[in-house]
Amino acid sequence: MGNELAIMQTLAGEKMPLLGVTARGVISGELFELEVEQRYRNDDDKNIEAIYTFPLSARAVLLDIEFELGGKKLSGIAVERKEAEQEYEKAIEDGNTAILLEKSSEDLYTVNLGNLMAGEEAVVRYRYAEPLVREQGQLRLVIPTAIAPRYGNPEYAGLKPHQIPGVDIGAGYPFTLAIDVLGELAKGDMASPSHNLTMAAIEHGIRLNLKKGWLDRDFILMMDGAGYSNISCVRDDEQWVAMATFCPAIPDVYTDRPLSLRLVIDCSGSMAGDSITQARQAAIKVIETLKADDEFDVTLFGSNYRLLFGHMKPSDDFHKGRAIQELIGLEADMGGTEMEDALRATTTRPSERDGGDVLLITDGEIWQIDSLIVMAQKSHLRYFIVGVGSSPSHATLRTLAEDTKGAYEAVSPNEDIESVVLRQFARMRQPRATRLQVVWPVPPLWTTLLPKAIFHDGTFHIYAAFSQPLAGDIKLAYSLDAERRVQEVVHVLPWEGKSASLTRIAIAKRIQEMGRPMRMTNEQLAKLAVQYNLATEYTHYLILHERAKGDKADNLPEIRQVKQMLAAGWGGGSVVHTQSCMAVLHAEDMSLDFCDHEGGDLPNVMTSRRARTTRPMGQLGAPTPRKKRGSKKMAITHDSAHLIALLNNLMEIVNHELIRPNDFPNFVRKIEKMPELNQLHDFIRDIDKQGMHTDEVWAAFISWATQQVGSECQLTRHAARSIHSLSGAIPPDQLAGLMVRFNGITLV
């Protein structure tokens, strides 16, 4: 299990427990399924907790998780979030090994492998399924592998401190992949613009192999395959669950309707290198493609923004020439990614036309998206987005586009960005389809939501449940420009995959939609996820491995957060090889052509945090001597904003300074010397300690403070474990008495 690999270390000398990732997938019918192996090894001389946050496609649904240690395999189950976290922490405290797989955000997941002992190797396997999406005659499959650095505070996006991905230029993780393409898709041409592939004929299809890759870029596979509408239905206990795949053929799709276009280009530092090169090419093509009846303006943004004209201008030779001249020298030199202010200025600029479209070219590397979407929806403009780079933030950009009735496409450094831009222009000029409706032959028990917009030769999926199997015709109906009513007839076809996979994908989509806005309670959604064994925002996957008495960990594990490799070409740190890394299979003669350059064999990575170490737990220290304070007094009530600010300050210090329980006496002595916390010192000094050590009172107070600040300043996992361990040693009656005193806090 990877013994041949060298110990992976960051530039700071921190040993990384992730050895590499191996994946095996199948493309068949309407589904892609992938099994992924993450291999871990503890090369430290102490037990560790390996934490790895990794990306998945936003359409992917996790189906299973398995853990292998010492030849023993254990399967995971979905458990309600709070219960799973409590069981995981209890297993760690008891010296056992545990696995917790969390959904960190829409497209990010975190594996927590607690108490991997010195010298041990382990494998975490998970399997996911993803419905296939065809766009304008091609199927573009993406397997995300890297999380590029994002602008802003990840905690505002809902990530806990231990889930936040770090990066380090000393990290490099090998990635191998095999995909079997079965059925009709195997008969067409296919290519990878991201990796070198080899191909071989197998029964019923073709096997693609990536023998040497790295976790520094999306894996992309392009396949010929025009979409067609169809519906499959499988039995799920006493109900039948259907997946409807619609690929609408909108009539009279090619029009010359004039555009009111706002071109917005990300010039932040993360775009340096490949991304800004792509953006420059695309932007110039956009201006050249504008027609005489169109109007436009251009916005460039980073930490601030700049409007080219400040007003919508006609697309005549003068204004187009001026815009192209400006774009020729475009660089990623405008700082951070303050996207919201730039888009607000873009959407509020004067225009004599109603409506309009935004074409946004960006890598989307931002954490907070919710307020941006609300602002964009209020503008009543459609967002058509081109995600550039080797690892754009797909989920963020797709959500922004779809929620504003636009469309999203990504393009890697070795793909033709001009064709992507032209496809987006074609979508903008299409007749708008409204009053979308699916007419079922029998009333459904439930259905997922219809999309806010559809486009010619695109793909969308609807899931529904019925009390009987589907039979007869299903109709997709919509209106074009509020004038013509169009109907497309769709037939039921046999499902080629596993019935359980279709059902669980449907239930996962239903859970996602029923929670936003709230249509079911969190308890109901968690119960549904547990029933279908799904990892969601309401449930985690949990695996507990009870060790023999002599094999249990004696101490809390030292945290080893797996640092990310830097996405290839990100921030100008490197450039993805410009020669196309394509392997093309010609179905007619089964001949194979692929490039032999080594451009894809070099990993790209980034910066490190300092390493930390742990020691065994010990006893609390002696009472802290009282210190004399100044005579100035100020009363602060329990609900005071100033108190919350003090508590937030305390939490930040705890996160930075408290690594393990044995450090607590020294930690208390440090904070007693911090004048900015004097009012807290006075409160702790004057409280009735009921014969307790001052250190114990501080531990209880910090435990109480974490509840007051909520999500504003969460404790890191090592700090939270230390406080839990220390406050848990206080007799319950004394702890309860302290909590009462804290709830009535008045600082002077």
N, C-alpha and C positions, 0 to 999 in steps of 0.2 A: 504493500500500500504506500508506494511513494518513497521507499527507503533510499532510492538512488538520488533523490533531490537534496540539494544543499539546504542548510538552515537559512531561512529567509529573515533578513534583518533590515530595519529602516536605517536611514542615515544616522539617526541618534543611537543606533546599536540595539534597539528594541527588537526582540525576536518575534516574528509573526508566525502564528500557529497554522495558518492556511497554507497547505502545500500546493493546491491547484484544484481545478474543476474539470470534470469530465461529464459530457452530456450525450444522450442517445435519444433520437426522436423519430417520429413517424408522421408523414403527411398522407392522409387518406380521406377521400370524400370531402366533407366540409370541415375537417378538424385537423389540428396539429397537436400532437401530444409529445411531451419531452420529459425524460427522467434525468435529473441532474445529481451528480455526486460531488459533494464538497469534502475534500480530504484534509484532515487536521492531524497535527503532531505537536506534542508538548516537549520541546527541547530544553525547557527550564529544569531546574532542580527542585521545583515546588509545584503544587497544584495550581492550575490557572482556570480562568473563565474566559473562553474565546467568544468574542462578540463580532458578528459580521453582518453588516447591512448591505443588501444587494438589490438590484433592480429586476423587475419583471414587466412584461407588457401589461398595460392597463386592462387589456381584454383577457388576460390569463386568469385562470381559476385553479388554485392549488387543490389537488385531489388526495394526496397521500404524503406522509413523511415517515422515514425509517431511520433508525440509528443502529450502527454496528460498532461494537467494541469487543476486542478479544475474541472474535468469531461468533459472538452472541448478537442476534438481531432483535430489535424491539420496534414495534409500530406505534405511531403517535395517534392521539385522539384529540378532537376539538373539545375544549373546555372553556366555560365562560371566563372572560378576561381576568376579573379580580380573583376568582378561585384559582385559575391557572397560575397567576403570579404568586399567590400565597403558597400553593403547593410547590412551586419551583423554589422559592426562597427557603421553605422548610427543608426540602431535600438537600439544598446546599448547606444549610446550617447543621444538618444531621450527618454531613460528610459523604453523602451519596452523590451520584452523577445524575444530571438532569438536562433535558433539552427543552427549550421554549422557543417556538417560532411565532413571531409577532408580525402583524400587518402594520407597518409604521406609517404608511400613507397610501395614496391611491396606487402608486407603482413601486413602492419600496417595502421590503420585508427585512426582518432582523432575526438571525439565528443566535441564540444564547446557549452555549455549551459549557455548563458549569461543572467544576471539579473534574477536569481532565488531568490525570495524575502525571507526574514526571515520567517522561519516556514513553507515554502511551500514544497510540495512534487510533483515530476514530474516523468513521465516515458518516456524514449526514446525507441522506438521499431524500429528495422530494420529487414529486411528479405533478405536472400541471397540464391543462388542456386549454386550447385557444381556438375559437372559430376563425376560419379563414376569411379574408377580405380581399376581394378583387376590385381593382380600379382601372377602368378604361382599358380592358384587355390584358392586364397584367396582375399577377399576384406578387406582392412584396412582403415577405416574411422577415420579421426583425426579432432577434434574440438580444435584448440589452445585457451588457456585461459590466459596464462601468458607470459610476455616478460622478459626473463632472462637478467641480466646485460650484456652488450656487450662491447667489447674492442675497443678503438679508439674514434674518434670524430664523433658523430652522425650528426653534421651539414655538414660534408663532404659527408655524404650519402643522403643529401637533406632535412633533417629534420629541421624545424624551432624551435627556442628555446622553444616555448610553447608545441610543439609536442613531445619533448624528454621525454621518460618515466622515472620517478624516482621510487625508491623502498624504503620501510620502514618496519622494523621488527615489528612495532606496527599495521600494516594494516592486515585485514582479511575480505574477502568478500565471502559470501555464494553463492553457485552455484547449481541450481536445473535444471534437464533436463528430458524431456520425448521424446522418439523417436518411431514413428510407423514404423515398417518394414512390407511392404506389398508385396504380390505376391510370386514368387518363392523363393526369398531370405529368406522369413520367414519360409521356410520348412527345412532349414539347421541349423547346429549348429552355435552358435555365442557366443562370450565371450568378456569381457572387462578386459585387463591386468592393467588398470589404476584406475578403480573405482568399488565399490560394486553396483550391479544393482539388481532390482527385475523385473520380467517379468510377463505379463498377456496376455492371448489370447484375441484378438479383432476380429471384422469382417474383413476378408480378410488378417489377419496377426497377428502380435505380437506387444505389447507395452512394451518398455523398460523404466524403471524409475530410475533416480538417485535422491534420496530424500535429500541427504546430502553430498555435495561436496564443494570444495573451488576453487577459481581462482588461483591455484598454480601449475597446471600441465595440459598437454594436456589430453583431453578425447579421449580414443581410443576404437574403436569397431572393432573386428575381426569377419568376417563372411565367411562361406564356399560359394563358388560361382565361378566356372570356367568361364572365360571370353569368349565371342563369338563376332565375328564381325557382325555389323549390321548398318543400316543407317535409320534415321528418317527424314522426311521432312514436314514442316508446311508452311502455307501461311502467308506472311507478306506483306499486301497491294497488290502491283502489282508484287511482287517477291516471290519466294519460297526459304526458308532457310533450309539447311540440316545440321545435325550433324552426322558425320560418326565416329563410334567407331570401331577401329581396334584392334584385339587381334591376331597377327600373329602366326601361327604354323610353325616355321622354321624347315624344314626337316634336318635330320642328325645332330641334335643339340648337341649331346653328343660327344665331341672329347677329345683327349689327347694332343692337341696342347700345346707346351711349353710356359710358361709365363716368361716375364721379368718384375718382380714385384718390385715396390718401395712402401714399407709399411711405412706410415707416421702416427704418433700418437701424438695427442694433449695432452701435459702434463702441460698446463697452469693452473693457480689457479682455474679458473671456472670449471675445470673438477674434482675437488676434490669431494670425496664422491662417489655417485652412478656411475657417468660417468667414472671415472678412473677405477673403479672395472670392469665395462663392457668392457672398452678398453683393460684392461689387459687380460681378458678372451678371447676376440676376437683375440688379437694379437698372443697369444700363439697358438690358434686354426689355425690361418693363417699359422704360421711356420710349424706346424704339418701336414698341408694339402698339403704343397708343394711337388711336384713330382721330380723325379731324373733329368729330363731334364730342370727344371725351374732354373732361377737365381733370386737373390733378394738382397736387402739391406734394412736397417731400419733407419728412421729418427725420432728423438724425438724433440719436439719443445715447446717453451713457449716464453719468451722474447728473447731468442736466440735458437740455434738449435744444435743438435749433431748427426752426422752420425755414425752408428755402425761400418761400414767397410770403407766407403768412396769410394767404388768401388763395382760394381755388382759382387756377389759371387755365386758359384754353390750351389744348395740346397742339399749338402751332409750332412752326419751325424755330421761332425765337425762344419760346419757353422750354421746348424740348432740348434745344442746343445748350441753353444755359444749365439745365439740370444735368445733362450728360457731362458737361465740363466740370461741374461740381463733383460728380460721382467718380470720375476717373481717378482722382487722388484720394479716394475714401480709405481711411485707416481706422483701426480699433484703438482709438486714443482718447476716448471720452470718459474713462473711469468706470464707476459702478453701473449696475443695471437698474436704474430708477425708471422702470417702464411705465408705471401708472401715470405720473405727471406728464410724460411725453404723449401718451395716448389720450389723456384728457385734453391737452392742448390741440392735438390732432383732430379730435372729433368735434371740437367746439369752434373750429375756424369757420369763417363766413362762407356760405355758398348759396347761390340762387336756386339750386336744385334740392328736392327732397330726397332723403335717403342717401345711399352711397355705399361704398365698400372701402375697407382697409386691407391693404396687402402688407403684412408684417413679415419681415425677414429677420430671424433671430435664432439663437441657440436655446432660448427659453430658460436660462440658468438662473431662476429666481425661486425663492421658497414660498412666499406668500402670494396666493393667486385669487383668493375669494373676493377681496375688495375690488381688485382689478376687473373681475368678471361682472360684478354689480355695476361698476361704472360703465363698462363696455355695453352692457345690455340697455342701460338708460339712453345711450346715444342713438339706438335704433340703426346702427350701422352693422353690416356684416363683416366679420373678420375672416379673411383668407390668409392662412399662415404657412410659411415655408420654414421648416426647422432645418438648420444647417449644422454641419460638424459631424464628428464621428460618434457623438453620444449626446444628442439634444434631449431636452426634457420633454419627452413625448406626451406624457399624461397631462402636464400643465398646458401645453400648446393645443392639444386636441380638445381639451375641455373648453378653453377659451373660444376656439373656433366653433365648436358644435353648439355651445350655449348662445352664440350670437347668430346662428343660422348660416354659418360659413363652413369652410372645409380646411382640413389640415393635411399637408404632405411633408414628409421628411426627405432629405437628399444628402447622401454621404459625399465626402470629398472626391470620390472617383466616379460619381454619377453626373449625368447631364442636367444641370440645374435649369438650363433654358427650357427644356421640355416640361419640367415641373411648373415653371412660371406660366408657360403657355396653357397648360391644363387648368391652372387656377383662373386664368383670364377666360377660358372657355366656360368655366363654371359661373363666373360673374355675369356673363352675357346670356346665360340660359334663361328660358322662361321660369319664373318662380312657381314651384309646386306648393299648393296650400290645401287645407281641409283634407289632410291625409287620413285614410281610413282603411282598416283591414276588415273585410266582411267574411266572417267564419260561417261554416255550414251549421254549427250548433253553438249556443252561447258558451263562452269560456268561463271557467271558475275564476280565473285571474289572468291577466296579461301584463307584460312589461310595457313601458312607455314607447310610443312612436317617436322617431327623431324629429327635431324641430325643422329640419330641412333635408331634402333629398336632391341628388344630382344624377344626371344621365350616366349610365354605366358605372355607378357607384354600388356599394354594398352596405346593407344594414340588416341586423338580426332582431327578430321579435320572438319572445318566448311566451308560451301560454299553457294552461292546464285545462283539461276537459274531463267530464264524467264518463265519457265513452270515446272509443278510438275515432280519429278523424276519417271522414270519407267524403268524396265529392270535391267540387271546386272551391278554392279560396280566392278571393278577389282583393287586389290592391287598388284602391281608388284614390284619386287626387284631382285637384283643379289646377289649371294653368292660367296664371294671371287673372284669376277670379272670373274667367269666361268659359273655358272648356272643361268638361268633366271627362277624365280619362280612367279607364279600367284595364287592369292586367290580370289575367287568369293564371293561377299558380296551382300546381298539382302536388299531391302527396307522393313522396318517393321513399323507398326503404332506407332506413338508417344503416350506414356501413360500419359504424364504430360500436363501442360498448354503450349499452343503454344507460348504465349508471353515469357515464361521463356526460351525456346530453342532459340528463335530469339534474345533475349537480351544477352544471354550468347555468342552467335555467334558474335554479333556486338561488345561486350566488348573485345573479343579476337582479332577481327579485328582492333579495335582502338589501343590496346596494341602493335600489330605488326606493324601497319602503322606508328607509332611514332618512332620506333627504328629499323633500321635507318629511317630517315625522308622520308616517301613516300607521306604524306599529310601534309599540313601546320597545325600549332596549331589551327588556326581559323576553318579549316575544321573539324579537329578532335573534337574540342569543340562543333561545330554545330551538328555533328553526335551524340555525347554523350547527348546533350540536347534533340535531337529528340527522343531518346530512353530512356530518363530519367535515365541516368547512372552516378554514381559518379566515376570519373576517375582522372588521373593526370591533366586533362584539365578542369574539372568541380567539383563543390562541391554540396552536398545536402544542401538546405536552407529552413528553416521554420521561418516565422516571426509571432509573436503573439503581436498584438497591445493592450496595456493595456488602461483601462479607465483613464481619466485624473488624478484622485486622487490616482490611484494605480501605477503610473509610478515611477521608481527609481529616486531619487533626485541626487544620486552620481554615479560615475563610480563603477562598481562592484569590490569587492576584489577577486583576482584570487585564486581558490582552485584547484590545479592540483592533480588529484587522483593518489596517489602513488600505485605502483604495489606491489602485494605480491611477495615474493621471490619464484622462481620456486623450487618445492620440490627437495631436494637433491643437490641443486646447491652449488658449492664451498665448499662442505663438511659441510654445516650448518645443515643438517639433512640427514637422510637416508630414502628413500621410503621403506615401509614395504616389506621385501623380500618374504613373503608368497604371492602367486599369488592372486590378488583381482579379481577373475574371477567369472562371473555368466554365466553358460553354459546351454543352452536350447537344449534338445535332441528332435529333431523333431518327432522321431518315437513314443515316449510315452508321449510327452509334459511334461516330468518331469523337475524339476528345482533344480539345485545345485548351492549354492553360499556360499562364506566364510563369517563367522560372526565376523571376527576380526575388530577392529576399527582403523586399521592403516591408512585408507584413510580419517579419520575424523579430522585430525590435520592440521591446515594451517601452511604454511611456508612463512616467509616474511623477509624484509631487512632494510636499513638505511634511514634516513630522512634529508630533507633540513630544514632550520629554517623557522618558520612561519613568515608571513608578514601581516601587517594591513594597512588599508587605512583611510584617512580622507576626508571630503568634499573639493572641489576645492576652491581656494581663488584667490586674486589678485596678480599680479606680484610685486616683491619687488622694492625698490628704487634703483636708479643707484648705481652700485658698485664703490667704490672709486678706483682711479687709484693707482697702486702700482709701486714703483721704481724698475727698472730692472738693471741687470748688463750691462756693456758697450759692451760685446761681441755680434757680429752680424753674422748671417749666412743666406744667401739667399736660399730659397727653392721654386722651381717652382711648378706650379699646378700639373704637372705629375710626380713629384718626388716620388721615392719609400719611401723616408724618411717622406714625408707628409702623405702618406698612412699609414705608421707605426704609426705616431702620431694620425691619425684619428681612427685607430683600437684601440689604447690605450684609446682614449677618449670614444669610444663606449663601451669598457669593463667596464670603470668606470661608465658610464651612466647606464648600465645594472645592476650593483651591487648596486648603490646608489640611483637611481631615481625610486621610487615606485609610486608616485602620483603627480599631478601638484602642489599641495600646498607645496611640499617639494623643489620646484625648487630654490627659493632664497637661502635656506641653502645649497643646492647642489652646486650652483654657488660659494658660499663663500668657500666651500671645495676645489673645483677644482682650485680656484684662489691661493690656498696655495700649490699646487702640482708643484714642480720645474720641473718635467718631461714634463709639459705642458706649460712651460714659453713662448715658441715661439707662441703658440696659444693665450696665454693671451695677448701678445704684439700686435698681429694682431687685436684681438677684441678691445683692448684699443685704437688703433690708427685709427680704421675705423670710417667713418662719420656715426654717429648713427641717423642722421636726427631727433633729438629730442626724440629718443626712449630710454627706459631703457636698461642698459647693459644686464639685464636678458633676455629681448626680443631678443636682438641680439644673445645671446648665444643659445636661443631656435631655432631661425632660422638657425644658423650655424650648430647645431646638426642635424636638419632636412636635411640640404644640405649634411652633412657628411655621412649620412646613404646611400645616393645615390652614393657617391664616393667609399665606401668600398664594396658595393654590397653584395654578399653572404659571404664575408670573415668574417664579424662580424655583425650578424643581431641583431637588438634590440629585447629584450623580449617584450611580449605583453603589460605589464604595462608601460614600458618605452616608447614604441612607442605611446601608447595612450596619455601619458602625453605630449610628444613632439608635437603630432598632435593637442592636445587641446591648447597648448600654442602658437604654431606658427600660428594656425588657427585664433587666436584672433588679430593678427597683420594685419593692413590694407593692402589689396592686393598690392597697388602701392608701399608701403614701403617694403613689403616682396620681391616683384620683384626686387626692387633696390638693396636690400641686396644680393639676389642671383647672380646678375650681378657682384657685388664686390667679392663675394666668388669665382666665376668662374675664376677671374683673380688674385687669391691669390698669394702673395709673402710674405713669412715670413722672418723676420730679427731678 
